[in-house]
Amino acid sequence: MRSNRAMVRAGVSMAATLPMLAGALALGIPAAQAADHPVRALLAGTRPAWATAKADKGATSDGGRVSARVYLAGKDAAGLAAYAKAVSDPGSASYGEYLSAGKAQARFGATAAQVTAVKSWLTVAGLKVTGVTRHYVSVTGDVAAAEKAFGTRLHNFAKGSKIYRAPASAASVPQRLAGAVLTVTGLDNAPHMVTHDDRLPPPDTVFRNAGPFSSYYGSNTASTLPDAYGKKIPYAVKGYTGKQLRAAYGAGRRTGKGVRVAITDAYASPTIAYDAGTYAKRHGDAAWKTGRLTIAEPFYQKGVVPDAPAKADSADGNRVVPDIAAIADPNTGFLVGQTQTLPDGGKQAYSEYRIGGTSLAAPTIAAVQALAQEARGGKAIGFANPAIYARSGSKVYHDVTDDPTGSGLAVARVDYVNGHDATGGLATSVRSLGKDSSLTAVKGYDDVTGVGSPAGGYVESYRRH
């Protein structure tokens, strides 16, 4: 029979509530949520979105085992945020003066007293401390002890075709530890990442582009096809090569040697809301709700981003995207090679085709930044946005606009109807460039191309003089 564990409640005066709310705000926890736990501080994001009432299959067994990590918030969070801003701002005397891991830990890491207090709280709750690092305290124990420590109940929830354990409400910590604990992981046991032994799907079904092609924009005119915008137009580019993009972005002899990069693809799909809703329904996630997230305008966008987009949702200004642009149009994209599955489903063969989208632009910008860091002598650029915006309006960017020629741009594209060979026939179409249903690329910053795309001098502008 389930006990009344994790149901400890205590009366508290308004005087005790006020500092709790301040602590909640410091952790980024909405005050309304914090008020639901008047003697504890909530840890935002610790209840998974798929842990819904509809998916709830009841309480987890008291004796079930839990392995968790309690991440430490460290000390002087405000000072850490200020330092992170200073080392990223080209206008700061501290720009690029990064702390070593040891110095960062000494200046902003958790204190011995904080670690001792966290360990004591976890031990008193019945959990066993199994390890302590600079970043977290790891513990193991049974479900009853975990619920007591984190002020929540652990239930079993349906997620897709499987059942996983998760908190039925957000985890929390005693108010006295609000400034010491950042979050906790491990209370839910759903898989969060693929493993080395996971089996990958086979290659996609083959896709090929038909010709004729241009080797670069305008190199091969479609002279036998009708005019567009009052003139003959070129065939679509077969796909730019690495050599061509290196020339376009001013790589020179730089290779990015010794620089490590991480790539985040900000993929956006016109059917993302529908797809997310369908996926959530099929796999037991919380229902998708379309909404709008606004973030305060960062210091580096002020004076660069026009008021129209910056103040669209708030007179105080909001974060606007994108920041920078790169090659992405699928009609002028990049030539890639890939082993693909042939139509009969049995054979695989190498083939090449043209791609575009942010899946192309994101790694392109990552590569350009690697070259810029090499130009800087290998010294880390770190958070790049302030440096990117500090160069706004200069010759190191192409100011991308919808119609740079004033007479319209288009290409003639020839495609295989069946996607892989001419047996199904050919389809010829005109693809206009710089056209969109609602967004417009104009002079200066815009919400299509940001500050523009890197020009020939961008990489070398990072060179230390």
N, C-alpha and C positions, 0 to 999 in steps of 0.2 A: 504493500500500500504506500502511496506517495506521501511523503511527509510535508510539513509546511516550511521546508527549507527555502531560503532566499526570499522569505516574506517578512524579514525584519523591517519594521517601520518605527519611527519615533516622532513624537511631536517636536516641532521646532518653531521658534519664534521668528518674527519678521527680521529681527536683527541678525539671526543666523542665516536667513535665506539670502539676504543681499550679497554677502561675500561669495556665496555659492554661485549666484548668477554671474558675478564678475568672473569667477573662475571658469564658468561654462563658456562665457564669451571669449575668454582668452584661448580656449581650446577650439573655438569655432563651432560651439554647440548652441543651437537656437535656445533662447531663454525659455520659450514655451515648453520645449522638451525637458530642459533641466528642471523646470518647476514640477514635473511629474515625479521626480525623484528628489525630494527636498533635502535629503541628507547625503546624497551621492551626486557625483558628476558623471553624466552620460558620456560614453565613448561613441561618437558618431560613426555610422557606417558598419557597426559590428553585427547588425542584424541583416542578413542577405535579403535582397529584393525578392527572391523566390520563396522566402519563409513567410508565406501568407496564411491567413486563417483558413482559406479554402484548401490549401495543400497540407494543413496540419493533420498528422496521423496520431497525435497523442504524445505523452511524455516519454522521454528517453529513460531507460532503466537506470535506477540510482547507481548501480554498480558498474555501469559502462565506463570505459577508460577515456581520459582526455589528456592530450598533450598540447600545450599552448605556449605562446611567446608573448610576454608583456613588454611592449616597446617603451623605452624611456624617452621622455620629452626633453631632458637636459635642463640646463639653467639659462636664464636670460634669453628667452625666445625673441623678445623685441630687439635685443642687441644683435642676435644672429640675423634677423631679417634686415636690419639696417646695414650690417656688414656685407650681406649678400648683395644688396642693392649697390653699395659703394664699389665693390670690386667689379661689378658689371657695367658701371656707368663711365663711359669714356671721359666725361667731364669731371670725374672725381680724382683726387690725388691718390686714392687707394686702388684705382683701376688696375686690374690684373694682378694685384698683390694678394694672391691666394695663400691661405694658411695651410701648413702641412697638416696631415691627419692628426699628429700628436698635438700640435698647437690648437687646432680646432676643438679637439677633445678637452684640452685643458681649459680653454676659454668658454666653451659652450656646452660641453658634455655634462652628463649626470654627475652629481656630487656623490661622494661616498655615503653621505647621510641619506640622500634620496634612494640610493640602491638598497641600503640597510632597511629603510622604512618600507620599501616595496617588498623585499624578501620577507620581512616580518609579517606584513599583512597577508601575504600568500600562504605562509607557513601556518599562521593562526587559523586560517580558513580550512586547513587540512590538505593543502597541496604540497608536493615535494619539489623543492628547487633542485633542478638538475644541471643548471649551468647559468653563468653570468658573463655577458660580453659588454663591450662599450655601448651597445645599442639595445640590448634586451635581456630579460630574465626568463629563462625557460623553466617550465614546470610540468609535472604530471600529477594525476590523481583521478579520483572517481568523479562521476557526474555531480554527486551531491556536493562535494567540496568545490567544484568549479562554479556551481550555481551560488553557493554561499559567498565565494570570493567576488563574483562579478555581478551579483544582484539581479540575476535573470533566471529564467527556466529554460532548460534545453529540451526541445521537442524533436520528433521525427517528422520530416516533411517530404512530400513527393516532389521530385524534380525530374521531369521527363518520365522515364520508365523505372527510375530508381528512387530509393529512399535514403535521405541523408539527415544527419543531425545538425541542428542550428539553434541559436538563441531565439526564443519566442518574442523577445523584446530586446532593445539595445542594451548591451552590457554597460556596467558602470563601475566606478571605483569610489572608495570613501572620499569625501570632500577634501580631507587633509592631503590627499595624494593627487588632487586634480592637476597640479602643476608639474607633477613628476611622471605621470603616465600619459603616453601619447595614444596608444591603442592596444588591442589584444588580437592575436590571430590564433586559429586552431579550435575555436569553440564550434565552428561548423567543420564537417569533415568531407565536404564535396571537393572533388578535384579542381585545382585552380590552374594547372599548367600541364602541358604534355610532358612526357618523359622520353628518355633516350630510346626505350624499347617500343614506344607506340608505333603502330604500323601506319605509314602514310598512304594516302590514296594513290591509285595509278595516275599516270599523266592524263591531262585533259584530251578530249577528242580534238583531232587535228583542225587547225584553222590557218588558212593561208590567204595572202593578199594577191589579187590579180593585177596585171600590168595593163597598159604601159605605166611607167613611173617617171618622176623627176628625181634627180640625184640631190637637188636642193631646190628651194622654191623658185619657180620661174624658169628652170633649166630645160624643160621639155613642154612646149606649147601643144595643147590639144587642138591642132589646126583644123581637123575635120569635124569637130563638134560645134554646136551652136554657141553664140557669144553669151557672156554673162557680164552684167554691169557695163554693157556697151563695148565689150572687147573680148578677144580670145583669152582663155585662161589656161594655166599650166595643169598638167596632170599632178596628182597628189605625190608627195615625196614617198619613196619606198620606205623610208625610215632613216633618220639621221644616225650616223655611226658615232662611236666614242671619239674618234679622231675629229669629227666635225664639231661635236659639242665642246671638246676641249678648246678648239679654236674660237668658238663663239663666246665662251665664258672666260677667255684669257688665261688658260692654264699654263701656257708657255712650256717651260721645261719642268715645272713642278709636278710631283706625283702624289703628294700627300704622305710620303714615307714617314713612318713613325707616329702617325696621328690615328687615334682610334675614334670612330664615329658611331653614333646611335641614330637610327632612322625611325621616325614616327610618321606614319602615313595618315594624313588627315582626310581619309576617304569620305566623300559625301555622295550619296545616291539620291536621285529624285524619288525613289520608292522606299527610302529608309524607314519612314514611319510605318508604312504597310508591312515591310519585311520584319521590322522589329516586333510589331504586334503579332504577326503570324508565328514568328519564332518563339515568342514568349508563351503563346497559347499551346504550341506543340510540345514545348519542353518544360512546362510548369513554372515559368518565371512570372513575376508580377506583371500585371497588364501594363502595356505600354501607354504612356500618356504624353501627348505632345505638349511641350512647354517651351519656355524661353529662359535661359540662364543669363543673367547680366553680371558682369564683373566691373569693378571700378576702373576708370581709365588709368593705365599705368603712366608713370612719369615720362617715359621715353616717347609716348605717342602724343603728348601735349605739344601743340605748336606745329605738328606734322599732319595729323588726321583732321580733316575739316569738321566743323561743328555738326553738319547735317548727319553724318553717320555716328559721330562720337556722342551726340546728345539726343539720339533718336528715342531712347528709352528713359533718359534721366538728364536733367539740367546740369547735374554735376559731372556728366561724362561717363562713358562706358568703354570697356575694351572692345576694339574693332579688329576684325580679321579680314583678309590675310595680312601677313607682314611683308612677304617678298614673293616673287613669282619666278617660275622657270618653265621650260618646255612641258606642255601637257596636252595640247590639242591632239587627239588621235589621228587627225588628218595631216599632221606634220610631225608625228611622234618619233619614237626611237625604234631602231631595228634590233629585235631580240631573236635569239636562237633557243629552241627548246625541243626536247624529245617529246613527241606527242603520239597519241593512240590513233591509228588509222581507222577509217569508217567501219571496217569489218570487225573492229573490236579485238582482233587477235594480234596484230602486229604494231610495233612502235617504230617510229623513225624520227630523225632530226629534221626540223623545218624552221624557217624564219618568217617572222611577220612583224607588223608595226603595232606598237601600243602607245597609249597616251594616258592622261589622267594624273591624279596626284600620286598614283603608284609609280609614276615616272618623275614627277616634279620633286617629290620628297627626297628620294635618294640623290637626285641631281644637286639639290641645294646642300645636302649633307656632304657630297663630294667637293663642291665648291668651297664649303667652310673648312674642309680638311686642307685644301690647298692654301686657303687664307691663313690657317694656323701654321702651316709650314713656312709661309712667307713671313710670319711673325717670329720666326726663329724656333718654331716648335712650342712656344709658350702658349699655354691653354687660353683660348678665347673665353671659355666658360659660357655663361648665359649670353647669347649673341644678340638678342633683340636691341638693347641700347646702342650697340655699335652699328647695327643695321640701320636704325633710324637716324643715328647721328650723321650718316652719309646721305640722307634723303635730299633730293634736289640737286645732287652733284652729278658729274659726268661718269661716275662709276656705275650708274644704273641706266638701263634703257627705260625711258618713260613709256610704258606700253599703253597704247590707246586702241580703240575699236577699229578706227579707219585711218591709219597713218598716211595713206596716199590720197585720201579725199575722194576716191572714185570706187571704193569697194574692193574687197579681196575675196577670191574664191579659188577652189581647185576642182578639177574633174577627177572623179574617183570611179574606178572600175573594180567590181567585186564579183567573186564567184557566187552564184545563187546558193549553192549548197555549202559554201564556206571552205571548200578545199580543192576543187578542180572544175574544169570547164564542162564536164558531162551534164551538169544541170543548167548550163547557160551562164551568160554574163549580165550584170546589171550596171548601167552607167548612171551616175548622178552628179549633180553639182553641189558641192559643200561650201557654204559661205563661211568666211572666217570673221571673228569679231561680232558674232550675233548671239544674243541671249534673250530669253523671255522677259527678264526683269533687270538684269545687272548691266552696268555700262562702265567700260574702262575709259577714263578721261585723263586729261593732263594732271599731273600731281598724284598724290595718294588717292586711291579708290578702293572700293571693297571687292574688286575683282582681282587686281594684280598687286595690291599693297603699294610699296614704294617703287616697284618696278622689278625688272629682272637684271641680274648682274651683267655688267658690260666688261669690256676688255680690261679696264683698269681696276676692277673691284678687288681681285685677289691681291694685287700688289699694293693696294691702299692700306693693307694691314702690315706691310713691311716696316720694321722698326728702323727709324733713322737715327 
